[in-house]
Amino acid sequence: MAATYSFTDTLKESNPEVYHKATHPEFARMAFQGQVSKESLGRWLASDIVYLHSYVKSSGLLLQSLDYSDLSNTKSPSNVLADWLIALLASISREENTINEAAVQYGLDITPQLDPDGRMLKSLRNKGSQRWEDLFGRMTVGKGDLPWLENAIIFFVNETVYHEVWINAQKHFNIAQNPIQDEDGGALRNLLTVSWTCKEFGEFIQMGKQAIDQAVRDLVGGEGEKVKDILFHRVKATYDECLSIQIDFFDLN
């Protein structure tokens, strides 16, 4: 029996070297080995919060682009994606609360220095955070088949890479071989990464993946195999940009 076609897997397999680089950053490895200082972690988390806020602001465009013509079918890709995004927004709120908790518990300075417009100084933000904000600002409601696809890919790749980054860092860390004193006091490894590596996060990502893949399969079933290449080439540049941004996001330089 032929394997079920997966649009998201096809994207992942299209750029394996860059995908590996995006999901194995030095920052995450150092964090699990306790080699990230409180100052560096606080600065990175401050950028993370700014990124989270721009993430929330852009989510409305994805919700707006979904097809709600068949609300009775709760398992339709659009309805599943809507549920997925709403759950995602709730998780972002929890993540920001966890960051604030870590700041208090471990003495991290996550208060951003602001420019005259009330925005975090760009000189203090990492490049990836700035690039995410720029990409979110360029998001639009698409046209034609699956007008939400590009926006869904942005959110999906973002979450997938973020999860894999910390899963990979966790896999390569052995506390028995590294009896270390964390420079950040244990904030990242003992508190922050607990939710970033949990089983529920992985299951949540699968929910979005399955909705995207099913929508593409449904379209292929109606319009033929040629649709696979059309959709792939339509979103490939967006996918590659997301990987590139994630590489910058986890770069402390």
C-alpha positions as CSV (number, residue, x, y, z in Angstrom):
1,M,0.0,0.0,0.0
2,A,1.3,3.4,-1.0
3,A,2.2,5.8,1.9
4,T,-0.3,8.5,2.5
5,Y,0.9,11.8,1.0
6,S,2.0,14.4,3.5
7,F,2.4,17.9,2.2
8,T,4.3,19.0,5.4
9,D,6.7,16.1,5.2
10,T,7.4,17.0,1.5
11,L,8.3,20.5,2.6
12,K,10.5,19.2,5.4
13,E,12.4,16.9,3.0
14,S,13.0,19.6,0.5
15,N,15.7,21.3,2.6
16,P,17.1,18.8,5.1
17,E,20.4,20.5,5.7
18,V,18.8,23.8,6.7
19,Y,16.1,22.0,8.7
20,H,18.8,20.2,10.7
21,K,20.6,23.5,11.3
22,A,17.4,25.2,12.4
23,T,16.6,22.4,14.9
24,H,20.1,22.0,16.4
25,P,21.2,25.5,17.5
26,E,24.2,25.9,19.7
27,F,22.2,28.1,22.1
28,A,19.8,25.3,23.0
29,R,22.7,22.9,23.6
30,M,24.5,25.4,25.8
31,A,21.3,26.1,27.7
32,F,20.8,22.4,28.6
33,Q,24.5,22.3,29.7
34,G,23.9,25.3,32.0
35,Q,26.2,27.5,29.9
36,V,23.8,30.4,29.3
37,S,24.1,33.3,31.7
38,K,21.2,35.0,33.4
39,E,22.0,38.2,31.5
40,S,22.0,36.4,28.1
41,L,18.9,34.4,28.9
42,G,17.0,37.4,30.1
43,R,17.8,39.3,26.9
44,W,16.7,36.4,24.8
45,L,13.5,36.0,26.7
46,A,12.8,39.7,26.4
47,S,13.0,39.3,22.6
48,D,10.9,36.2,22.9
49,I,8.1,38.2,24.6
50,V,8.1,40.8,21.8
51,Y,7.9,38.0,19.3
52,L,5.0,36.4,21.1
53,H,3.1,39.7,21.0
54,S,3.6,40.1,17.2
55,Y,2.6,36.4,16.8
56,V,-0.7,37.0,18.6
57,K,-1.5,40.1,16.5
58,S,-1.0,38.2,13.2
59,S,-3.1,35.2,14.2
60,G,-6.3,37.0,13.1
61,L,-5.3,36.9,9.5
62,L,-5.1,33.1,9.6
63,L,-8.5,32.9,11.3
64,Q,-9.9,35.3,8.7
65,S,-8.7,33.2,5.8
66,L,-10.2,29.9,6.9
67,D,-13.3,28.5,5.2
68,Y,-16.2,28.3,7.7
69,S,-18.9,27.3,5.1
70,D,-19.3,23.9,6.7
71,L,-19.4,24.6,10.4
72,S,-21.4,21.3,11.0
73,N,-18.3,19.3,10.0
74,T,-16.1,19.7,13.1
75,K,-13.4,17.6,11.5
76,S,-13.0,19.7,8.4
77,P,-9.4,21.1,8.0
78,S,-10.6,24.7,8.4
79,N,-12.5,23.9,11.7
80,V,-9.6,21.8,13.0
81,L,-7.1,24.6,12.2
82,A,-9.4,27.2,13.9
83,D,-9.4,25.0,17.0
84,W,-5.7,24.5,16.7
85,L,-5.0,28.3,16.5
86,I,-7.3,29.1,19.4
87,A,-5.5,26.6,21.5
88,L,-2.2,28.0,20.3
89,L,-3.1,31.5,21.4
90,A,-4.0,30.1,24.9
91,S,-0.6,28.3,25.0
92,I,1.2,31.6,24.2
93,S,-0.5,33.2,27.2
94,R,0.7,30.4,29.4
95,E,4.2,30.6,28.0
96,E,4.4,34.3,28.7
97,N,3.2,33.6,32.3
98,T,5.9,31.0,32.6
99,I,8.6,33.4,31.4
100,N,7.4,35.9,34.0
101,E,7.5,33.3,36.7
102,A,11.0,32.3,35.7
103,A,12.1,35.9,35.8
104,V,10.9,36.3,39.4
105,Q,12.0,32.9,40.6
106,Y,15.5,33.0,39.1
107,G,16.2,36.7,39.1
108,L,16.2,37.2,35.3
109,D,15.9,40.7,33.9
110,I,13.3,40.5,31.0
111,T,12.3,44.1,31.1
112,P,13.0,45.5,27.7
113,Q,14.7,48.9,27.2
114,L,12.3,50.9,25.0
115,D,12.7,53.4,22.3
116,P,10.7,56.7,22.1
117,D,7.9,54.9,20.4
118,G,7.6,52.4,23.3
119,R,9.1,49.5,21.4
120,M,12.0,47.4,22.5
121,L,15.3,48.8,21.3
122,K,16.3,46.9,18.1
123,S,19.9,46.9,19.2
124,L,18.8,44.6,22.1
125,R,16.6,42.3,20.1
126,N,17.9,39.3,18.4
127,K,17.7,39.3,14.6
128,G,15.3,36.4,14.5
129,S,12.7,38.3,16.6
130,Q,12.9,41.3,14.3
131,R,12.6,39.1,11.2
132,W,9.5,37.2,12.7
133,E,7.9,40.6,13.3
134,D,8.6,41.6,9.7
135,L,7.2,38.4,8.3
136,F,4.0,38.6,10.5
137,G,3.6,42.1,9.2
138,R,3.7,40.9,5.6
139,M,1.1,38.2,6.1
140,T,-2.1,38.6,3.9
141,V,-5.2,36.6,3.2
142,G,-4.3,34.5,0.1
143,K,-6.3,33.9,-3.0
144,G,-7.4,30.8,-4.8
145,D,-7.3,27.3,-3.4
146,L,-6.6,27.0,0.4
147,P,-6.1,30.8,0.8
148,W,-4.9,30.2,4.4
149,L,-2.1,27.8,3.4
150,E,0.9,30.2,3.5
151,N,-0.2,31.6,6.9
152,A,-0.8,28.1,8.3
153,I,2.7,27.0,7.2
154,I,4.2,30.0,9.0
155,F,2.6,29.1,12.3
156,F,3.1,25.3,11.8
157,V,6.8,25.5,11.0
158,N,7.4,28.0,13.8
159,E,5.9,25.6,16.4
160,T,7.5,22.5,14.9
161,V,11.0,23.8,14.8
162,Y,10.7,25.4,18.3
163,H,9.6,22.1,19.7
164,E,12.3,20.1,18.0
165,V,15.0,22.5,19.1
166,W,14.4,21.7,22.7
167,I,13.7,18.0,22.2
168,N,17.0,17.6,20.4
169,A,18.9,19.6,23.1
170,Q,17.3,17.4,25.7
171,K,18.2,14.2,23.9
172,H,21.9,15.2,23.8
173,F,22.1,16.1,27.5
174,N,23.0,13.6,30.2
175,I,22.9,15.1,33.7
176,A,25.0,12.1,35.0
177,Q,27.8,13.1,32.6
178,N,27.4,16.8,33.2
179,P,27.1,17.5,37.0
180,I,27.0,21.2,36.4
181,Q,26.0,24.3,38.2
182,D,23.7,26.1,35.8
183,E,24.7,29.7,35.1
184,D,21.1,30.7,34.8
185,G,20.3,29.0,38.1
186,G,18.4,26.3,36.3
187,A,15.7,28.5,34.9
188,L,15.8,27.2,31.4
189,R,16.3,23.5,32.0
190,N,14.2,23.1,35.1
191,L,11.3,25.4,34.3
192,L,11.1,26.9,30.8
193,T,11.9,23.8,28.7
194,V,9.4,21.6,30.6
195,S,6.5,22.9,28.5
196,W,8.6,23.2,25.4
197,T,9.5,19.5,25.4
198,C,6.3,18.0,26.8
199,K,4.3,15.2,25.1
200,E,1.2,17.5,24.8
201,F,3.2,20.0,22.8
202,G,4.1,17.3,20.3
203,E,0.6,16.1,20.1
204,F,-0.6,19.6,19.5
205,I,1.8,20.1,16.6
206,Q,0.5,16.8,15.1
207,M,-3.0,18.3,15.2
208,G,-2.0,21.2,12.9
209,K,0.1,19.0,10.7
210,Q,-2.8,16.6,10.1
211,A,-5.2,19.4,9.3
212,I,-2.8,20.9,6.7
213,D,-2.0,17.5,5.1
214,Q,-5.7,16.5,5.0
215,A,-6.7,19.8,3.3
216,V,-4.1,19.3,0.6
217,R,-5.1,15.6,0.1
218,D,-8.7,16.7,-0.3
219,L,-7.8,19.2,-2.9
220,V,-5.6,16.7,-4.8
221,G,-8.5,14.3,-4.8
222,G,-10.7,16.8,-6.5
223,E,-8.3,18.5,-8.9
224,G,-5.5,15.9,-9.5
225,E,-1.9,15.3,-8.7
226,K,-0.7,18.5,-10.4
227,V,-2.0,20.4,-7.4
228,K,0.8,19.0,-5.2
229,D,3.5,20.8,-7.2
230,I,1.4,24.0,-7.5
231,L,0.9,24.3,-3.8
232,F,4.5,23.2,-3.0
233,H,6.0,25.9,-5.2
234,R,3.5,28.4,-3.8
235,V,4.7,28.1,-0.2
236,K,8.3,26.9,-0.6
237,A,9.8,30.4,-0.3
238,T,7.7,31.0,2.8
239,Y,8.8,27.7,4.3
240,D,12.5,28.4,3.6
241,E,12.2,31.9,5.1
242,C,10.7,30.4,8.3
243,L,13.7,28.1,8.7
244,S,16.1,30.9,8.1
245,I,14.4,33.1,10.7
246,Q,14.4,30.3,13.3
247,I,18.2,30.0,12.8
248,D,18.6,33.7,13.6
249,F,16.1,33.5,16.5
250,F,18.2,31.0,18.4
251,D,21.5,32.8,17.6
252,L,22.8,34.8,20.7
253,N,25.2,36.8,18.6
